[in-house]
């Protein structure tokens, strides 16, 4: 236990001496305010309702290979495409 603590302290000192800084948070790591108005969106395969515009933008930032675009709310209600499952997200 003492040895592990010593290693951590030595590593921290080297980081300070060498000017190594911790990596900054990802640009997508931001907090959205409380859910607002649901936003209907599609990825072309399925539709999903996000709790807010902020949540949609955050999802697209975190998963750029699976982006969703906002569509008219009635399209989620009429089921023009199936609702997304957790596996789709």
The first five atom37 places (N, CA, C, CB, O) and aatype in JSON, in Angstrom:
{
  "aatype": [20, 20, 20, 20, 20, 20, 20, 20, 20, 20, 20, 20, 20, 20, 20, 20, 20, 20, 20, 20, 20, 20, 20, 20, 20, 20, 20, 20, 20, 20, 20, 20, 20, 20, 20, 20, 20, 20, 20, 20, 20, 20, 20, 20, 20, 20, 20, 20, 20, 20, 20, 20, 20, 20, 20, 20, 20, 20, 20, 20, 20, 20, 20, 20, 20, 20, 20, 20, 20, 20, 20, 20, 20, 20, 20, 20, 20, 20, 20, 20, 20, 20, 20, 20, 20, 20, 20, 20, 20],
  "atom_mask": [
    [1, 1, 1, 1, 1],
    [1, 1, 1, 1, 1],
    [1, 1, 1, 1, 1],
    [1, 1, 1, 1, 1],
    [1, 1, 1, 1, 1],
    [1, 1, 1, 1, 1],
    [1, 1, 1, 1, 1],
    [1, 1, 1, 1, 1],
    [1, 1, 1, 1, 1],
    [1, 1, 1, 1, 1],
    [1, 1, 1, 1, 1],
    [1, 1, 1, 1, 1],
    [1, 1, 1, 1, 1],
    [1, 1, 1, 1, 1],
    [1, 1, 1, 1, 1],
    [1, 1, 1, 1, 1],
    [1, 1, 1, 1, 1],
    [1, 1, 1, 1, 1],
    [1, 1, 1, 1, 1],
    [1, 1, 1, 1, 1],
    [1, 1, 1, 1, 1],
    [1, 1, 1, 1, 1],
    [1, 1, 1, 1, 1],
    [1, 1, 1, 1, 1],
    [1, 1, 1, 1, 1],
    [1, 1, 1, 1, 1],
    [1, 1, 1, 1, 1],
    [1, 1, 1, 1, 1],
    [1, 1, 1, 1, 1],
    [1, 1, 1, 1, 1],
    [1, 1, 1, 1, 1],
    [1, 1, 1, 1, 1],
    [1, 1, 1, 1, 1],
    [1, 1, 1, 1, 1],
    [1, 1, 1, 1, 1],
    [1, 1, 1, 1, 1],
    [1, 1, 1, 1, 1],
    [1, 1, 1, 1, 1],
    [1, 1, 1, 1, 1],
    [1, 1, 1, 1, 1],
    [1, 1, 1, 1, 1],
    [1, 1, 1, 1, 1],
    [1, 1, 1, 1, 1],
    [1, 1, 1, 1, 1],
    [1, 1, 1, 1, 1],
    [1, 1, 1, 1, 1],
    [1, 1, 1, 1, 1],
    [1, 1, 1, 1, 1],
    [1, 1, 1, 1, 1],
    [1, 1, 1, 1, 1],
    [1, 1, 1, 1, 1],
    [1, 1, 1, 1, 1],
    [1, 1, 1, 1, 1],
    [1, 1, 1, 1, 1],
    [1, 1, 1, 1, 1],
    [1, 1, 1, 1, 1],
    [1, 1, 1, 1, 1],
    [1, 1, 1, 1, 1],
    [1, 1, 1, 1, 1],
    [1, 1, 1, 1, 1],
    [1, 1, 1, 1, 1],
    [1, 1, 1, 1, 1],
    [1, 1, 1, 1, 1],
    [1, 1, 1, 1, 1],
    [1, 1, 1, 1, 1],
    [1, 1, 1, 1, 1],
    [1, 1, 1, 1, 1],
    [1, 1, 1, 1, 1],
    [1, 1, 1, 1, 1],
    [1, 1, 1, 1, 1],
    [1, 1, 1, 1, 1],
    [1, 1, 1, 1, 1],
    [1, 1, 1, 1, 1],
    [1, 1, 1, 1, 1],
    [1, 1, 1, 1, 1],
    [1, 1, 1, 1, 1],
    [1, 1, 1, 1, 1],
    [1, 1, 1, 1, 1],
    [1, 1, 1, 1, 1],
    [1, 1, 1, 1, 1],
    [1, 1, 1, 1, 1],
    [1, 1, 1, 1, 1],
    [1, 1, 1, 1, 1],
    [1, 1, 1, 1, 1],
    [1, 1, 1, 1, 1],
    [1, 1, 1, 1, 1],
    [1, 1, 1, 1, 1],
    [1, 1, 1, 1, 1],
    [1, 1, 1, 1, 1]
  ],
  "atom_positions": [
    [[0.84, -1.19, 0.0], [0.0, 0.0, 0.0], [0.88, 1.25, 0.0], [-0.95, 0.0, 1.22], [0.65, 2.17, -0.79]],
    [[1.89, 1.29, 0.89], [2.78, 2.44, 0.95], [3.59, 2.56, -0.35], [3.72, 2.33, 2.16], [3.86, 3.66, -0.82]],
    [[3.95, 1.41, -0.91], [4.72, 1.41, -2.15], [3.89, 2.0, -3.3], [5.17, -0.03, -2.51], [4.41, 2.78, -4.1]],
    [[2.61, 1.64, -3.37], [1.73, 2.18, -4.41], [1.58, 3.68, -4.27], [0.34, 1.5, -4.36], [1.62, 4.41, -5.26]],
    [[1.41, 4.14, -3.05], [1.29, 5.58, -2.81], [2.57, 6.29, -3.22], [0.97, 5.85, -1.33], [2.52, 7.37, -3.8]],
    [[3.71, 5.71, -2.92], [4.99, 6.29, -3.3], [5.12, 6.39, -4.81], [6.14, 5.45, -2.73], [5.58, 7.41, -5.32]],
    [[4.72, 5.36, -5.52], [4.76, 5.38, -6.99], [3.87, 6.5, -7.54], [4.32, 4.0, -7.57], [4.27, 7.22, -8.45]],
    [[2.67, 6.65, -6.99], [1.75, 7.71, -7.44], [2.36, 9.08, -7.2], [0.38, 7.6, -6.71], [2.29, 9.95, -8.07]],
    [[2.96, 9.28, -6.05], [3.59, 10.57, -5.73], [4.75, 10.85, -6.67], [4.07, 10.61, -4.27], [4.9, 11.97, -7.17]],
    [[5.58, 9.85, -6.92], [6.72, 10.03, -7.83], [6.23, 10.36, -9.24], [7.6, 8.77, -7.86], [6.79, 11.23, -9.91]],
    [[5.2, 9.67, -9.69], [4.65, 9.93, -11.03], [4.1, 11.35, -11.11], [3.54, 8.91, -11.37], [4.28, 12.03, -12.13]],
    [[3.44, 11.8, -10.06], [2.9, 13.16, -10.04], [4.03, 14.19, -10.08], [2.04, 13.38, -8.8], [3.92, 15.2, -10.78]],
    [[5.1, 13.93, -9.34], [6.24, 14.86, -9.35], [6.9, 14.93, -10.73], [7.28, 14.43, -8.3], [7.24, 16.01, -11.2]],
    [[7.06, 13.78, -11.38], [7.6, 13.77, -12.74], [6.7, 14.56, -13.69], [7.77, 12.33, -13.24], [7.19, 15.29, -14.55]],
    [[5.42, 14.39, -13.54], [4.48, 15.11, -14.4], [4.63, 16.61, -14.22], [3.03, 14.68, -14.1], [4.6, 17.36, -15.2]],
    [[4.79, 17.06, -12.98], [4.96, 18.49, -12.71], [6.28, 18.98, -13.29], [4.91, 18.77, -11.2], [6.32, 20.03, -13.94]],
    [[7.35, 18.24, -13.06], [8.68, 18.64, -13.54], [8.71, 18.68, -15.07], [9.76, 17.67, -13.01], [9.28, 19.6, -15.65]],
    [[8.1, 17.7, -15.7], [8.12, 17.64, -17.17], [7.05, 18.51, -17.82], [7.93, 16.21, -17.62], [7.0, 18.64, -19.04]],
    [[6.2, 19.11, -17.01], [5.16, 19.98, -17.55], [4.02, 19.22, -18.2], [5.77, 20.92, -18.56], [3.3, 19.78, -19.04]],
    [[3.83, 17.97, -17.83], [2.73, 17.19, -18.38], [1.46, 17.58, -17.66], [3.0, 15.65, -18.25], [1.4, 17.58, -16.43]],
    [[0.47, 17.9, -18.41], [-0.82, 18.28, -17.83], [-1.84, 17.2, -18.13], [-1.3, 19.66, -18.37], [-1.75, 16.52, -19.15]],
    [[-2.8, 17.04, -17.24], [-3.84, 16.06, -17.52], [-4.59, 16.46, -18.8], [-4.83, 15.95, -16.33], [-4.71, 17.64, -19.12]],
    [[-5.07, 15.47, -19.5], [-5.79, 15.77, -20.74], [-7.06, 16.54, -20.42], [-6.13, 14.46, -21.52], [-7.76, 16.23, -19.45]],
    [[-7.36, 17.55, -21.21], [-8.57, 18.33, -20.96], [-9.81, 17.48, -21.24], [-8.58, 19.61, -21.83], [-9.73, 16.51, -21.98]],
    [[-10.93, 17.85, -20.64], [-12.14, 17.08, -20.91], [-12.51, 17.15, -22.39], [-13.3, 17.59, -20.04], [-12.22, 18.13, -23.07]],
    [[-13.13, 16.11, -22.86], [-13.56, 16.11, -24.26], [-14.5, 17.27, -24.49], [-14.24, 14.76, -24.64], [-15.2, 17.7, -23.57]],
    [[-14.52, 17.76, -25.69], [-15.37, 18.91, -25.99], [-16.86, 18.58, -25.85], [-15.09, 19.42, -27.39], [-17.69, 19.48, -25.74]],
    [[-17.19, 17.3, -25.84], [-18.59, 16.87, -25.73], [-19.01, 16.68, -24.28], [-18.81, 15.57, -26.5], [-20.19, 16.44, -24.01]],
    [[-18.09, 16.79, -23.35], [-18.42, 16.57, -21.95], [-18.98, 17.84, -21.34], [-17.2, 16.09, -21.18], [-18.28, 18.56, -20.63]],
    [[-20.22, 18.11, -21.62], [-20.88, 19.26, -21.02], [-22.22, 18.81, -20.48], [-21.04, 20.4, -22.05], [-22.74, 17.77, -20.87]],
    [[-22.75, 19.58, -19.59], [-24.02, 19.23, -18.95], [-25.16, 19.97, -19.62], [-23.98, 19.54, -17.45], [-25.08, 21.17, -19.88]],
    [[-26.22, 19.23, -19.87], [-27.43, 19.84, -20.41], [-28.33, 20.21, -19.24], [-28.16, 18.89, -21.42], [-28.36, 19.5, -18.23]],
    [[-29.07, 21.32, -19.38], [-30.02, 21.65, -18.32], [-31.11, 20.58, -18.25], [-30.65, 23.05, -18.56], [-31.12, 19.64, -19.05]],
    [[-32.0, 20.73, -17.32], [-33.09, 19.76, -17.18], [-33.77, 19.54, -18.53], [-34.13, 20.24, -16.14], [-33.82, 20.45, -19.36]],
    [[-34.31, 18.32, -18.74], [-35.02, 18.09, -20.0], [-36.07, 19.16, -20.24], [-35.68, 16.7, -19.99], [-36.75, 19.61, -19.32]],
    [[-36.17, 19.55, -21.47], [-37.08, 20.63, -21.84], [-38.22, 20.04, -22.67], [-36.34, 21.76, -22.64], [-39.09, 19.35, -22.13]],
    [[-38.22, 20.31, -23.93], [-39.23, 19.8, -24.84], [-38.59, 18.65, -25.62], [-39.76, 20.92, -25.81], [-37.49, 18.8, -26.16]],
    [[-39.28, 17.5, -25.69], [-38.74, 16.38, -26.45], [-38.49, 16.77, -27.89], [-39.69, 15.18, -26.39], [-39.25, 17.55, -28.47]],
    [[-37.43, 16.24, -28.46], [-37.05, 16.53, -29.83], [-37.05, 15.21, -30.59], [-35.65, 17.24, -29.91], [-36.37, 14.26, -30.2]],
    [[-37.8, 15.16, -31.67], [-37.86, 13.97, -32.52], [-36.71, 14.04, -33.51], [-39.24, 13.87, -33.25], [-36.47, 15.08, -34.12]],
    [[-35.99, 12.92, -33.66], [-34.84, 12.9, -34.57], [-34.74, 11.53, -35.22], [-33.53, 13.24, -33.82], [-35.27, 10.54, -34.71]],
    [[-34.06, 11.49, -36.36], [-33.87, 10.23, -37.07], [-32.42, 10.08, -37.51], [-34.8, 10.15, -38.29], [-31.71, 11.07, -37.73]],
    [[-32.0, 8.84, -37.62], [-30.7, 8.54, -38.2], [-30.88, 7.88, -39.57], [-29.87, 7.62, -37.26], [-29.92, 7.37, -40.15]],
    [[-32.1, 7.9, -40.08], [-32.42, 7.3, -41.38], [-32.84, 5.85, -41.26], [-31.24, 7.41, -42.29], [-33.36, 5.27, -42.22]],
    [[-32.62, 5.26, -40.1], [-32.99, 3.86, -39.87], [-34.12, 3.77, -38.86], [-31.79, 3.04, -39.4], [-35.03, 2.94, -38.99]],
    [[-34.05, 4.61, -37.85], [-35.08, 4.63, -36.82], [-35.23, 6.04, -36.28], [-34.72, 3.64, -35.67], [-34.38, 6.91, -36.5]],
    [[-36.33, 6.26, -35.58], [-36.6, 7.55, -34.95], [-36.35, 7.44, -33.46], [-38.06, 8.02, -35.23], [-36.51, 6.37, -32.86]],
    [[-35.94, 8.55, -32.86], [-35.73, 8.59, -31.42], [-36.16, 9.94, -30.89], [-34.25, 8.3, -31.07], [-35.96, 10.97, -31.54]],
    [[-36.76, 9.94, -29.7], [-37.1, 11.2, -29.05], [-36.04, 11.49, -27.99], [-38.52, 11.14, -28.41], [-35.83, 10.71, -27.07]],
    [[-35.38, 12.62, -28.14], [-34.39, 13.07, -27.16], [-35.09, 14.02, -26.19], [-33.17, 13.77, -27.86], [-36.01, 14.74, -26.58]],
    [[-34.66, 14.03, -24.92], [-35.33, 14.87, -23.92], [-35.2, 16.37, -24.17], [-34.77, 14.55, -22.57], [-35.95, 17.16, -23.6]],
    [[-34.25, 16.77, -25.03], [-34.08, 18.19, -25.33], [-33.16, 18.34, -26.54], [-33.5, 18.96, -24.09], [-32.51, 17.39, -26.96]],
    [[-33.12, 19.53, -27.09], [-32.21, 19.84, -28.2], [-30.76, 19.65, -27.75], [-32.44, 21.29, -28.7], [-29.93, 19.16, -28.51]],
    [[-30.49, 20.03, -26.52], [-29.13, 19.89, -25.97], [-28.72, 18.42, -25.94], [-29.06, 20.5, -24.55], [-27.58, 18.1, -26.29]],
    [[-29.61, 17.53, -25.53], [-29.3, 16.1, -25.48], [-29.05, 15.54, -26.87], [-30.44, 15.34, -24.81], [-28.18, 14.68, -27.04]],
    [[-29.79, 16.0, -27.86], [-29.57, 15.58, -29.26], [-28.19, 16.02, -29.72], [-30.67, 16.17, -30.2], [-27.44, 15.22, -30.29]],
    [[-27.84, 17.27, -29.47], [-26.52, 17.78, -29.88], [-25.4, 17.06, -29.16], [-26.42, 19.29, -29.63], [-24.37, 16.76, -29.76]],
    [[-25.58, 16.77, -27.88], [-24.57, 16.07, -27.11], [-24.39, 14.65, -27.65], [-24.94, 16.04, -25.61], [-23.26, 14.17, -27.79]],
    [[-25.49, 13.97, -27.95], [-25.41, 12.62, -28.51], [-24.63, 12.64, -29.82], [-26.83, 12.03, -28.74], [-23.73, 11.83, -30.03]],
    [[-24.96, 13.58, -30.7], [-24.27, 13.67, -32.0], [-22.79, 13.98, -31.83], [-24.91, 14.74, -32.87], [-21.96, 13.52, -32.61]],
    [[-22.45, 14.74, -30.82], [-21.05, 15.05, -30.55], [-20.31, 13.81, -30.05], [-20.93, 16.19, -29.52], [-19.19, 13.54, -30.48]],
    [[-20.94, 13.07, -29.15], [-20.31, 11.88, -28.58], [-20.23, 10.72, -29.57], [-21.06, 11.44, -27.35], [-19.3, 9.91, -29.52]],
    [[-21.21, 10.63, -30.47], [-21.28, 9.51, -31.41], [-21.4, 10.05, -32.85], [-22.48, 8.59, -31.08], [-22.45, 9.91, -33.46]],
    [[-20.34, 10.66, -33.38], [-20.44, 11.27, -34.72], [-20.7, 10.25, -35.83], [-19.16, 12.03, -35.02], [-21.15, 10.63, -36.91]],
    [[-20.43, 8.99, -35.59], [-20.69, 7.97, -36.6], [-22.16, 7.55, -36.61], [-19.79, 6.76, -36.37], [-22.58, 6.81, -37.5]],
    [[-22.95, 8.0, -35.63], [-24.35, 7.61, -35.52], [-25.24, 8.85, -35.4], [-24.57, 6.67, -34.32], [-26.18, 8.85, -34.6]],
    [[-24.98, 9.88, -36.15], [-25.69, 11.14, -35.95], [-27.18, 11.04, -36.26], [-25.07, 12.21, -36.8], [-27.62, 10.29, -37.13]],
    [[-27.92, 11.82, -35.52], [-29.36, 11.98, -35.71], [-29.61, 13.41, -36.16], [-30.16, 11.64, -34.4], [-28.89, 14.33, -35.77]],
    [[-30.63, 13.6, -36.96], [-31.04, 14.96, -37.32], [-32.48, 15.15, -36.9], [-30.86, 15.22, -38.85], [-33.3, 14.23, -36.96]],
    [[-32.77, 16.37, -36.48], [-34.1, 16.68, -35.99], [-35.1, 16.62, -37.14], [-34.12, 18.07, -35.33], [-34.83, 17.07, -38.25]],
    [[-36.26, 16.05, -36.84], [-37.37, 15.99, -37.8], [-38.63, 16.49, -37.1], [-37.57, 14.53, -38.37], [-38.63, 16.73, -35.89]],
    [[-39.7, 16.65, -37.87], [-40.96, 17.11, -37.29], [-41.45, 16.13, -36.23], [-42.02, 17.29, -38.39], [-41.34, 14.91, -36.4]],
    [[-41.97, 16.66, -35.14], [-42.42, 15.83, -34.02], [-43.47, 14.8, -34.44], [-42.99, 16.7, -32.92], [-43.48, 13.69, -33.91]],
    [[-44.33, 15.15, -35.38], [-45.39, 14.22, -35.75], [-44.84, 12.94, -36.36], [-46.35, 14.88, -36.72], [-45.51, 11.91, -36.34]],
    [[-43.62, 12.98, -36.9], [-43.04, 11.78, -37.51], [-42.71, 10.72, -36.46], [-41.78, 12.14, -38.29], [-42.77, 9.53, -36.75]],
    [[-42.37, 11.14, -35.25], [-42.16, 10.17, -34.17], [-43.51, 9.58, -33.73], [-41.44, 10.83, -32.97], [-43.6, 8.4, -33.41]],
    [[-44.54, 10.42, -33.73], [-45.86, 9.96, -33.31], [-46.49, 9.03, -34.34], [-46.78, 11.15, -33.06], [-47.15, 8.05, -33.97]],
    [[-46.29, 9.31, -35.62], [-46.92, 8.48, -36.65], [-46.12, 7.22, -36.98], [-47.12, 9.29, -37.91], [-46.57, 6.37, -37.74]],
    [[-44.95, 7.12, -36.4], [-44.11, 5.93, -36.6], [-43.74, 5.73, -38.06], [-44.82, 4.68, -36.08], [-43.84, 4.62, -38.58]],
    [[-43.32, 6.81, -38.74], [-42.89, 6.69, -40.13], [-41.7, 5.74, -40.25], [-42.52, 8.08, -40.69], [-41.54, 5.06, -41.26]],
    [[-40.88, 5.69, -39.23], [-39.8, 4.69, -39.09], [-39.97, 4.07, -37.71], [-38.35, 5.34, -39.28], [-40.6, 4.67, -36.84]],
    [[-39.42, 2.89, -37.49], [-39.55, 2.3, -36.15], [-38.81, 3.12, -35.1], [-39.04, 0.86, -36.14], [-37.85, 3.82, -35.42]],
    [[-39.25, 3.02, -33.87], [-38.55, 3.66, -32.77], [-37.22, 2.95, -32.55], [-39.4, 3.66, -31.47], [-37.15, 1.73, -32.67]],
    [[-36.19, 3.71, -32.23], [-34.87, 3.12, -31.98], [-34.89, 2.3, -30.69], [-33.79, 4.24, -31.89], [-35.57, 2.64, -29.72]],
    [[-34.15, 1.22, -30.7], [-33.93, 0.44, -29.5], [-32.56, 0.82, -28.94], [-34.02, -1.09, -29.79], [-31.81, 1.56, -29.58]],
    [[-32.23, 0.34, -27.76], [-30.93, 0.65, -27.19], [-29.8, 0.19, -28.1], [-30.78, 0.0, -25.82], [-28.75, 0.83, -28.15]],
    [[-29.99, -0.91, -28.81], [-28.98, -1.41, -29.72], [-28.75, -0.49, -30.92], [-29.36, -2.77, -30.21], [-27.67, -0.5, -31.51]],
    [[-29.76, 0.31, -31.26], [-29.65, 1.24, -32.38], [-28.87, 2.49, -32.0], [-31.02, 1.63, -32.89], [-28.32, 3.18, -32.86]],
    [[-28.83, 2.78, -30.72], [-28.18, 4.01, -30.26], [-26.76, 3.79, -29.98], [-28.84, 4.55, -29.04], [-26.06, 4.72, -29.58]]
  ]
}
